[in-house]
Amino acid sequence: MRKLLLCTVGLSCVLPGVSHAADQDAVAGVGLKDIIVTAQRREESLQRAAVPVNVISGADLVAAGASNATLLNAQVPALTVEPSSTGNLIFMRGVGNFTVVPTSDPAIAFNYDGVYVGRPTSTTGSFFDLARVEVLKGPQGTLYGRNATGGALNVIPERPRPGENSGYGTISYGNYNALNIEGAVNLAMGEHGAARLSGTLTRRDGYLSDGTSDDRTEGLRFQMMGRLTDALTVRIGADYAHNGGYGYSVSYTGKFTLNPATGAYAFAPANIPLSEGLYSPASQAFRQGVYVGVSGRLLNALTPMPYQNNDFYGTNAEITWTTGIGTVTFIPAWRYSHLDYLSDAAAFFAKQRETDEQYSGELRLNGNRLGMFDYVLGAYYYHERENYHQVIDIMAQESWADQGITTQSWAPFARLTAHVSDRLRLVGGLRYTHDQKSFNSTSISGTIVCAATVGGVPTCPNAPLLPVLDSPAQLPFPFPAAGVLPIAGTGAIVSRSDATFNSQLTNQRVTWRAAVEYDLAPRSLAYASVETGYRSGGFSASVGHETYQPEYITAYTIGVKNRLLDNRLQLNLEGFWWDYVNQQVNHVGLDSTGRTSNFTDNIGASRIYGVEGDIKALVAPHTLLSADVQYLHAQNRSFVYTTGASSPPLVGCPYTLSGAVYVINCSNYPANNAPRWTVNLAAQQTIPLGDYNLVLGVDTQYKSSHYINFYYISQGGGLVGGAWQSNAQIAFGPANSRWTFAIYMRNMENNRIPVFMSPAPLLSTTVVGTTPPRTYGARFSVKF
């Protein structure tokens, strides 16, 4: 766990309303403190949890300005969250999703308040009034919600506090007119019950000069909890969040041009600052100089502006009943999202109206000491229905699709812990998962093709380009019922292609875990495990790629967790080895009909291994130093896929022409979002000033060079060089933490580091999205 800025020493966790339980082994009031986690579906100290997990407290999240998942990047070396205007692409040690399309399940599970959230587009709006975020590394195949091969993010809100009237509020303001307000009120309902109302509001101008990459988010959460009897406790909750504004966006880095004689691409940089966005005058001028070969003309200026108008709702409950054989926990949940957005993606448009509705239920029995055994027995059920109308506009080509997906999954699971001795424990876990899915889709695709040539080059300067429209019936020129039609006076034709899909699939798998835990000393734990993971197969609305199969992982972990020197020094070390087979990767390519489409393939296998070390030292009563270092070797053992052969593919890997397709081989390349070295360093100094404390904090992170694009293109921002990003904060307040005033600066170097890169299909322009620029401001917090 990486503690950031305000926690652990001096002011302790000064954010009002956030509490942290001390490590059961900690010396009262002295030394490092820990927090209680539920990473293994039971409450235990982080230092006693024999699994690879990082934890970020709610106070640390506020101090870091983490109002969404993307700012977790700077706190967990194993984690990379790529923002997009439609959700988050989450990677763990090079494993993750290249897309947020509804037809693909995430490799990294996102769990909110113990409830699995199926859509990456629904992972925003929950980062307020949190107790902590747990980042689990490796497969989640026996205890958690739906299966995930790469890991899980557990976002855990603060619970109501029975018998207590309290609350807190925090407000911050900084450059880019960044306003963030967060707070909660806890009201007692007798001695054994409470209600808690919490909310957040974020308003920020765009990080890009064209106004995009802004933030317009608000959220509300209400919970009630009561101990109805000595054995029965019930907690219910409801939440709502809204995303508005333009959303996250990108900037041009250049364009690739194909030399037909050699089949090679030449890259011409755009020479536009990454702070511009796509809609600045310089960017629009660059765009209007881009030639679209298939349509034989230059591009228009990009229009309209993107937008997002997304709403997210949820209700859930947690019912716990203590019995003679253990604690029974039941978690029913419902979640619903309504998405309405226009994304400028990779300098082309994606417009979507989508509804997602999911129901889930988890029933679990945690039993302690049946003889020498502890046990967890449970069952999980999940049902999801997605319906959406999607428009993809690449200007020379546009597609309109109406699609629906139904997923039904159920899984019994069990875990048994044998206490062989006071110091030695053996653990075994088993889960059977049964997934059923159905998919239906009807789509129409139109392409503007130039039929006139000048000197062998398609030349149709008067040919139209396709604007963003909800259906082809709105086009300003005739659209064929089938085949092609000429567009009068332009030398171009418009072609139509229709596709219908109606597919079902069933996947099932047994996953397991075996582990050994040994207490080397009262505050030293050693553990080793081997476990398997599985991610269900799915569908693509792409001819020749209609379905794909599950992917599998076998993961080996060995680790030690130590507290030394009277609890003033923490030394944790984790070694890992992951083997993937049948790995799923989503990408854009040409299907067997020649249409540009987005589809998922099982393209091969990868091997990932490395070591992560976490050091935390209380070198003086008021001085804390910490370091978290990861070495990662993530390599594609096999990474082979095909795409249509209308033109040579724009990739950085070798390829060969085989009949009607190109075979692309990226085997032995490093995995994406997998820097060889990640280094987190932090220091905190508390200066007592009578009844007040002054806390100085600084932290920095280094990531070595790594690829951030599926195509392994090194130019245009696809290969990111090693870079540092550093943050600092000064906080002042009374020792009782009733209020705190802080000033902060984040990304002091002002490095806009690329985190997302993609070439646009057909257009061959390249864009990148980056980390936020330098930000600074002030924050005031109070509790009552």
N, C-alpha and C positions, 0 to 999 in steps of 0.2 A: 504494500500500500504506500502511495506517495502522498504525504501530508503537505498541503500547500499553504504557505503564508501565515494564516492566522491560527492554526490549530496546534494542539499538543503542548505548547509551552506558554508560560506567561498568561496572556489573555485567554488561553485555552480556546475553545471554539466560540468566538464572541458573537456569532450570528444569533440573534435572539430567536428563541423558539426551536432551536436545534439542540438535541441532547445527544450525548455519546456515553455509552456504558464502558466503564474501565475494564481492561483485561482482568480476568479473575485472578491472574497470577501477579498483577502489578502491585508494587508497593504503594499503599494508600498515599496519594498526594505527591509521590516521588517517582521520577522516571517516566518512561514512555507509556502512553496509554494506547489502548486498542479499542476497536468497536466490535460489537456483536453482529455476526452475519448469519444469513440463512441460506448460504450457497449450497448446502446439502439437505435442504428442507428441514432443518432443525436449527435452533439457536445455539451458537457456539462462538467462542472467541476466534477472531481472524487468525491468530497465531496457532490455534488448535485445529483449524480446518485443513485437513490433509488433501487439498485440491489446489490446483493453480488458479488463483483468484487475486485480482486487484480491487481495492475499494476506494472510492472517493466519497468523502462525507458531504452532506448538504452544505455545510459552511464553506468547505473548499470549493464547491461548485459556484456558490455566490461570489466568493473572492476571485475566482477565475472568470467571472462573467459568463458562466456556462448556462445560458438560457436554452440551449439545445445540444444535441448529441455531438455536434461537430467539434466543440471545444474540449471534448474528452481526449482528442488526439494528443494534446500537450501533456497529458497526465498519465497515460498508460502506454508504455513502449510497444506492447504487442498490438495495439489497436490503431486502425486508420478508418476514419469516417469521412467519406467523400460527400460533400453536400451537393444537392441538385435542386432544381426549382420544383421538383415533384417528390422529394423524399431523400432519404439518406442511403448511400451505398456503403455498407459496413464490411470491413475486412479485418481479419485476425491472422496475423503472421502470414500474410499473402493469400489468405483464403477468404472469399467473399462473393459478392454479386456485382456484375458490371451493369446491372439494369434494375429498375423498379417496376418493370412491366408486370401486370397482374397474373400472367401465366407462369411466373417463376416464384418458387418459395425461397425465402432467404437462407443463406448458409449460416448466418449469425442470428440467433433468435433474439427478439426484443420482447422482454417480459415486463409489463407494467403492473405493479402491485400484485405480483403472483400470477398474472394473466398473460398468456401468449398473445401477441399482436401480430396478425398474419401478414399485413401489408406494410412494406417499407415506407409507403406514402403516409402512413398513420403513426409515425414515430416522432412527431413533433408536438409541441404544446403541453408536455408533461413535466418539464424541468422547473418546478417550483415547489417550495415547501417540502423538500425531500429529506429523508433521513440519510440516504446514501444511494450510490450506484455501485453495484457489484459487476465486475467484468470477469466472466468465467472463460478460461482459455481451453480449447479442445472440445471434443464431441460431447454433446448433451444427449445421451442415448438411454438413460435409465430413469431419471427422476423428473425431468422437466417437460412440461407442455408438449409441444410437437418437437420432433427430432431436429437437431441441427448439428452439422458436421464440424463447424469451425469454432463455435463458442456461443456465448449468450451475454446480453446486457440486461441486468435486472435493475429496473428503476423502481425504487421503494420509497413511497411517500411517508411523511410523518403521520403517525396514528393519533387519534384522539387520546387525551390523557385523563383517565377517569378521576372525578372529584376535584378537578383543577380548573380555575378561571385564569386564563393567561392569553398571551398573544405576542405578536411581534410585527414589525414593519421595517422594510428597507427600501430606500430609494437611491438611485444612482443616476448621474447625468454626466455625459462626456461629449467628446467631439463627434462629428456626424449627427449632432442633435440626438444622441443616444439617450433615451429615457427608459429606465426599467424600474418598475414598482412591483414589490412582492410583499405579501403579508398573510397572516393567519390569525384567527380568533378561536380559542379553545374554551368552551362553556361546559361547566360541570352539569351533569344530570344525576344528581344524587352522589353518594359516595362511590358507586361502582359504575358510573356511566359518564359519557361526555359526547359532545358534538364538536366538530371542527370544520370551520369554513376557511378556505384559503384561496388566494387568487394571484394572478400576475398580469401585468400589462407591459408590453415592449413596443416602443416606437423608435425607429432609427432610420436616418436617411441612407441612401445607397452608398456602398463602398466604391462603386464605379461612377465615373464622372457623368455618365448618361442617366444616372438616377437609379439604376438597377442594383441588385444585391442589397436591397433594403430589408427591413424587418418590421412587420405589422402583425404581432401575435398577442392574443389574450387567452387566458385560461381560468377556469373556476373548478373547484373541487369541494364537495361536501361529504362528510363522513359522520356516522354515528356508531358508537360502540358501547356495549353494556354487558356486564357480567350478570346474567339473569338468575343463575344459581351458582353455588360453589363449583359446579362442574361444567356449566354451559356459558360460553361467551359468544356474542354475536357482534359482528362489525359489518356495516353496509356502507357503500360509497357510490357516488355519482360524480361524473366529471364532464366538462365540456371545454373544447379549445377551438380557436379559429385562427387561420392564417390568411392574411390579405397582402396587399401591396403587389409589387412586381415579382418578388422572389429572387432567388439566387440566379446569377447570370455569369457570363464568360466574356473573354476578349479575344480578338484575332491575334494569331501569331504568324500566319503566313498562308501560302498556297503551294500545292504540288501540281506540277504540269507534266503530263505524259509525253515522252518522245516516241511517236509511233514506230520510228525506224529501229530504235534500240529496245523498246519496251520498258525503259527506265523512267523514273520520275525525278524531276529536278525541283528542289525546294527554293521558293523565294520568300524571304521573311517580310512580314507586313510592316515592321519597324514602327509599330504603334505601341505606346506604353500599355502595360497590363492593367492600368487603372482606368482605361478609356471606356470599356464596354463595347457593345455592338452598335449602339445608336449614336455615338458621337460623330461629328462631321468627318473626322479623319477616318473612322471606321466605315462610315457609309461611302466615302470616296473610294476606299480600298475595295469594298464589296462591288461597287459599280464598275470596277476594272477587271472583274473575274469573268472569264469566258466559260459558258456552259456548253460543253461539246455536244451533248445529245440534242440540245435545242438550237444550237448554232447562233447563240447571241450572248450578250453580256447580262449580268444580273441587274435587277432593279435594287433600289434602296430597300433595306429591311423594314417592313411594316406589316402589321401594327405592333404596338408595344405589348410585352407579355403581361399577364396578370395571374393572380391566384385568389380564389374565393372558396376556401375549403373549410368544412366544419366536421368536427369529430365529437362523438358522444360515447359514453360508456357507463355501465352500472355493474357492480360486482359486490359480492358478499364473502365473508369468511366466518364460518361457523365452526367453533371448536368445542368438543365435548370430551371431558376427561372421564375415562372409564377404568375399570380394574385391569384391563389388558393393554391400555395405552391411550393416547390422545387421538380422537377421530377429528379430521379436518375436512370440511366440504367447502369448495370454492366454485360457486356458479357465477357466470359472467356473460354479459352481452355488450357488444361493441358495434358501432355503426359510424360510417364516414360517408360524407357527400363531397365529392371533389368536382370542382369546376375551374379549370386552369388552362392557360395558354403559355406554353414553355417555349423559349427560344433555343433550347437544347444545344446543338452544336452548330448554331447559325442557320438552322432550319426550324420549322415550327411543329410542335406536338400539342394538339388541342384535345382535351378529354373532359367528358362528363361521366362521372363514375359513382356508383353506390356500392359499398362493401358492408356486409352484415355478417357478423359471426356470433355463434353461441358456443360456450364451452363449459365443461364441468369437470372438476377434479375431486376425487374422494380418496382420502389417505388416512392410514392408521399408522401412527408412530408408537412403537412399543419399546419399553426399556426393560432390560434384564429379565428375559424369560430364561432362567438359568444363566448361562454365560452369553446369551445372545440379546442384542438389540435388533429391531427389525422395522422396516417400512414396507407396508403393503398398500397398493393403490390402483386406481383406474382413472383413465383420462378419456374424455370425449370432446370432439371438436367438429363444428359444422360451419361452413362459410359459403356465402353466395356473393358473387361479384357480377355486376352488369355495367357495361360501359359502351359509350359511343366515342370512337377515337378517330381523329383526323391527323395524318402525318403529311406535312407539306414540305417537299424539298424543291419547290418552285418549278423544276422541270418535271416533277412527278408528284402526284398526290394520291393518297389512299383514304378511303372512308370505310370504317368497319363498325359493326355492331356485334358485340361478343358477350358471352356469359360463361361463367365457370362455377361449378359446384364442387366443393371438397368436403368429404366426410372421413373422419379419422377416429379410431379408438385404439386404446392401448392399456392393457394391464401391466403393472410393473411391481418389482419387489427388490428390496435390498436387505441383506443380512450382515450384521457385524458380530463376529465372535471375539469375545474378550478372553484370549488364550491365557493371559496373565495380566497383572496390573499395568504392565508396560507394553504388551504386544496385542495387536488387534488384526484380525483378518476380515476382509470385506469382500462380499460378492453381490453383484447386482444383475438383474435380468429384466428385459422388457420385450414384449411382443407388440409390434405396431402393424395396423391394417389400415391402409389408405385407399379410398375410392374417390375418383375424380371424373367429372364429365365436362366437356367443352363444346360449345357451339359458336360458330362465327360465320358471318356473311360479309364479304368485303368487295369493294370496287376500287380499281386502281386506274388512274389516267396518266399518260405520259405525253409530253410535247416533244415530237421528234422532227428535226429539220431534215427535209428531203432535198434541199437545194445545196449545191456545193460551188465554191469558188476556189480554183486551184486545188481541188481535192479536199478542201476544208468545208465542213457544214457551215453555211452562212445564211441565217434567217434573222436579220436584225429586227424585223417587224413581227416576229413570232411572239405570241403572248406567253407569259409565265402564269403558273397556277396560283391564284390567291388563296388565303385561308378561308374556306367555305365549309358549311356543315354538310353539304351534299353536292354531287355533280349537277343536280338540277339548277343550282344557282350560278353556274358558269355563264359568262357573257358571250359564249359562242356555242354552237351545237356540239353535243357530246354523243358519241355513237351508242346505240343500243347493244352493239357488239362489234368487234373488229376495230376498224379505223375510219376516220373522216378527215378530209382536207380542211384546213382553216384558210378561208378565202383571202387572197392577197398577201400571204405570208410565206409561202413555200414550205410550210410545216404541216404536219398532220397530228391529230390527237388519237392515241390508241387506247383501247379499253381492255382491261383484263379483270375477270371476276373469279372469285374463289369462295368455296363453301366448305366448312369443316364441321364435323359432328363426330366427336371421338370420346371414348371412355377408356379408362385404364384402372387397374388395381395393382398396388404394390404392397408387399408385406415383408417384414424383416424382424428377426430376433437380434437385439443388440445386448451387449453384456459389459460388465466391469468387474475386474478382480484387482484387489489392492491389499497392501500390507502397511500397517502403521506401527511405529515403535517410538516410545518415549525415551530418548537418550538421556534426558535429565528432566527435572521438573518444568523447565522452560525451554526444552529442546525437543523437537519432533522431527523424525525422519519418516518418509513415506515413499512408496513406489506403486505404480498402477499401470495396468494395460486395459484399454477399453475400446469399444468399437462404436461407430456412428453411422448414420444413414440419413440421406435426404431424398425424399420422394421424387419420382419422375414427374413429368408434366407435358405440356402442349406448347406448340407454336403455330401461329396462323401463317404457315409458310409451306408451300408445296414441296414435298420431298423431305421436310423436317417436321412432320405433324406431331410426333411425340418424341420424347427422350426418356432415358432410363434413370433409375436412382444412382446416386454416387455413394461411395463407401469410404470410411476411414478407419484405420487402426492406429491408435495413439499410445505411446509409451511415455511415462513421466516418472521422474525420480526427483525428490526434493528434500530439503531440510529447512526448518524454521527455528530460529534461536533468539532468545533474549539473554543477554550476558551483562556482566558488570552491574549487578544490582538493578537490572532492568533499564539500564541507560544505553545499551547498545543492542541493535537488532541486526542480525545477519540472516537473510533468507536467500536460498539458492534453488533454482529449478532447472533441470535439464529435460528436454523433450525431443521426441522423434515421432513424426506423423507420416504415415503412408496413405496416400489417396489413390483410389482406382475408379475408373469410369467417371471421371470428374466432369461436372456440368459447367459449361461456360456459355454465356449469352453474348451474342454479337450481331452486328449488321452485316448482311451479305446478300448475294443474289440467290434466289431459290431456283428450283429446276425449270420454272417458266421464264426466268430472267427478270423477275420483279425484285426490286430492292425491298428487303424485309428484315425484321428482327426475329431471331430464332435462337434456341438453345440447342447445343450439341453436347454429347458425351465425347470429349476430344482427347482423353488420355489419362495420365497419371502424374502425380508429383510426389516428391519427398521433401519433407521440411524437418529440419532439426536445428538445435541451438541450445543456448543457455541464457537464463536471466537471473541477475543478482540484484538484491535490494538491500541497501545498507542505510541504517538510520542511527545517528549517534547524538546523544545529549551530552555534548562535550563539556558543558558547564550548566549550572542550574537554569540559565536563561538563554542558552545557545544550542540550537538544533541544526545539524547538518544531515543531508540525505542525498542518496544517489541510487538510481535504478538504471541498470545497464543491461541491454539485450544484444546478444550476438545471434544472428538469424541466417541460416543457409536454406533458402527455399528455391527449389529448382524443378522445372518441368522435366520429368523423365520421358513423358510422351505427350505431345501437344500437336496433334495433326487434325486438320479440318479442311473442308472443301468450300469453294464458292464458284458461282457461275463464271463462264469464260468469255463474257462480252468484251472485257478488257483486262489487262494485267492487274492484279490486286495491289492496292496501296498498303503494303506491309513492310516491316523491317526484317522479316524472316525469309529464308529461301523457299521457293515454290517451284512446282513443275506443272506442265499442262498434261492432263490425262483425259483424252476424249473431249467431253463437253464441259469439263470442270478444271479449275486449278486446285492442286493439292498443296496446301500450305503447311510447312513443318517448322514449328517453333519449339521443338524438343531441345532440351538442355539450356534453354533460356531461363533466367531467374523469374520467379513468380512476380506478379504485379503487386505494388504497394508492400514491398518486402525489402526495406533497407537492410543491408548487412549489419550495420551498427545503429543502435538508438541509445542515446545517453540522456538521462534526466538528472539534473543537479539542482539542489535547492539549499538555501540557508535562511535561517530565521533568528533574529536577535530581539529579545524582549528587554526593555530598559524600564525598571520600576521608577516611578516619579511620585513618591508618597503614596496616596491612595489611587494613583492612576498608573497606567502602563502605556509605553510607547513601543510598538512592535514594528520592526523593520524586516521586510522579507524580499527575497530575490530568488528567481528560479530561471533555468534555461534548459532548452532541449536541442540536441543535435541529431539529425538523421543523415546517414550517408546516402549516396546516389541510389536511385531506384526508378524503375519504370512505373508509369501511372496510366498506361493505355494498353488495351487488349492487343493492338496490332504490332506492338514492339517497334513503333516508330520513334527514333531517338530525336529527330528534329521537331521543331514546332512546340517544344515543351514536353514531349513525351518521355524524355529521360531527364529526371530532376537531379541536379547536382547536390552534393552535401551542403547543409546550411544549418545555422543556429537561429533560434528565436528565444528571446529573453523577456521576462516580465519583472516588475518591481511594484512594491506597495508599502505605504507607511500608514499605520493605523494608530489611533489614540482613543483611549476611553478609560472609564473607571475600572478598578480591579473586579468589581462585581458584575461587569459586563452589561449593565443596564442600558448603556448606549455606546456606540462606537462611530467615530468619524474616520474615514480612510480616503487617501488619494492613491491612484494607481496609474501605471502605464504598462501596456501590453504590446508585445512585438516591438521592443525598443529599437531594433535594427531597421524597422520598416521594410522588412523583406516580404514581398508578396510571393510566397512559395507556391508553385503549381501543385494542386491536389487532384485535378481532373483535366484530362486532355482527350480530344476526339477529333478525327477528320469528319467532315460532312459528306455523306454519300452523294455521289454524282458531281458535287461541287468541288471536292478536294481541298477546300479551305480547312485550316486547323484553328482550334480555339483551346484556351485553357481557362479553368477557374482556379482561383488562388485562395490562400489563407487571408484573413482580414489584414489590412494595413496596420500601421501604428495607431493605437487608440489610447486615450487617456481620459481621466475624469475623477469624480469624487463620489463617495457613497456614504450615506448616513443610515444607521440601523438603531432601532430602539426596541426594547421588550418591556412587557408590563404583566 
